[in-house]
Amino acid sequence: MDILSGVERVLLNEVAKTCNDLKNIDNKTMEGLALFYGYEILLHGIHLLKQTKRLVLYYTIEINSRRLYQFHANKNQVSVYTLSTSNFCTCNFYKEHILSKQDYFACPHNIAIKLYEQISKSNNDIDIEMFDVTHEYLIDKMAKLIEQSCEL
């Protein structure tokens, strides 16, 4: 798992670098991301990122730089939460493909947020509502989310 995390870190650093230099992600980096995440999952993550104008809430605390993102739900859907510091997400894809089958490294929500964090360093087109919360609040929120995901 450490090797995969290291590869992901290198790819995401390359995203930040090319976005700073070119204001776009170059083909070589996109190919690396597609090979790492899977082409369709990467495309879904990018699609989510393009659609998230004003749709994502961002919780942060200064201690340990932990960030929990919330994708607001549509009318008949449940909100989805994901951490940028790991591949955790409350979506069904995470439960089925990452926890059960272990055939993917991250879900589209998690990919979207990780790309957002790299792209936003040079270009902040996505409006995210931010809330500073305490470490205890974040831990409590995560415990409740994990409990809810286990019930589903």
Secondary structure as UniProt FT lines:
FT   HELIX           2..22
FT   HELIX           27..37
FT   HELIX           39..51
FT   TURN            53..55
FT   STRAND          56..60
FT   HELIX           63..65
FT   STRAND          67..71
FT   TURN            75..76
FT   STRAND          80..83
FT   HELIX           92..93
FT   HELIX           94..100
FT   HELIX           108..119
FT   TURN            120..122
FT   STRAND          129..132
FT   HELIX           135..151
//
